[in-house]
Amino acid sequence: MVRFRRTCSILGIILSCAALGTSFAQQRAVAVQNGKLSADLKPSSILTAMQLVADWQLTNPGTYPPLDWTNGALYAGMSAWGALSPDPKYLEALREIGEANRWALGKRVYHADDHCVGQTYLALYAKYRDPAMIAPLRERFDYILAHPSSGTLHTGEQKNMDRWWWCDALFMGPPVWTRLSAATGDGRYIDFMNREFWATHDYLYSPEEHLFFRDDTYFLQSEANGKKVFWSRGNGWVFGGIACVLQFMPAKYPDRPRYEKLFKEMAEKIVAIQPKDGLWRPSLLDPGSYPEPETSGSGFYCYGLAWGINNGLLPRGKYLPAVRKAWAGLIRSVHPDGMLGWVQPVGASPKSVSSDLTAVYGVGAFLLAGAEVHKLATR
C-alpha cells in the first residue's frame, strides 16, 4: 500500500507539472479560476472536465488497497480516460500500478471484488499485448473453472466460496470474464459468466420494478414511504456492468438478446425515476428518504445510457435528454479543484451523502461516463 501511494503521488506530481497540451491546460486553468465547468455536450468541455477530475484523483490518492474493488472501479474509468487523453501518463500510471503488484488479483479466490482490477489489466493488455499482464488472471480463472464454487447465493452461506450474491458484483466480475474470453478466444470464460450472471439475476432481480435488490437481506425491507429498498449505487453498477459485458460479448452469442432486453428494461426504469436535477438519490424508489444527490450511482447510469445510445440499443431521441441532465448534474458535483463530491461512502444500502464526500470509485464512474458522453458528442 505504501508503494502504491508513493507511485500515485510521484505520478501526480509529474502530471501536475507537465505540459499536458496547451489547450487542455488553458481550459483547465480557466475552469478552476471561474469555479465551474461547462455542462455543454461539446468534446472540448467534456475532456476538460475529465482531465480536471482525473488529475485531482492522481494527486490525491485514496487509502484503499491497490487491488481493492474501489480502485478497480477507479482504474476502469482511468483507463477509459487514458485512451482519450493525448498524454500517455495516465495509462503509464496504471501500468506502473500493475507492475508494482505483479498483475495480481486480490487474495480471495472466488470473490468478485478481488477480480475487478482484471478489467484494467485486460484494457492494458489490449494496448500493449504483454501476456504477463493477464497471466495471473488466467491462472485464477482457470482454477475457478476447474474448482467451481459450491456456495449458494444466500448471504448466510458463503463460507469463502462466494458467488455473485450481491448485485454490484455484476460490475466486479462478469465484465472481466467476458473480456478475458474475447482476449483469448476461450469460450469457457464467457459461458461461466453467463451461467453465474443469470443465477444472480434470477435471485435478486425484481421483474415488477426492473431493479435489483442489493442482496437477499433486502427482500422484506421497506423505505419510509413503503416502497422496497433499491440502492442507487448497486443498481448503477449492475447497469454499467451489463454495458461492459455487452461491449465484449460476441454479436451472435446465444444469450445476448437476454442481456439486451434486461439492459433496455433497466434503462426505461432508470430514466422514468430520474430526478429533475439529473442525479439519482441513494434510494431509488424513495428519494425523499435521503434527498441528497449521489454521484457513484449516477455516474454509472450516465455511462450506461450514453453507451446504449452510442451502440444502437437505446433511441437517441428518447434517452439523450436523460444523459444531458445526468452529465450536467455530475459536472455540478465537481469542486473547482477537480474533486468529485456527493459520493456515498463504502456501504451496502442507501445512506446520507454530502458535497464534501468523495471516493475513488465515484471518480471511476465519472470518467467512464465522460468517455461515453464524449463519444456521443462527436457523432
Summary of the structure (lengths in Angstrom):
residues: 379
radius of gyration: 19.5
end to end distance: 41.5
largest distance: 57.1
contacts: 1362
relative contact order: 0.12
helix: 59%
strand: 3%
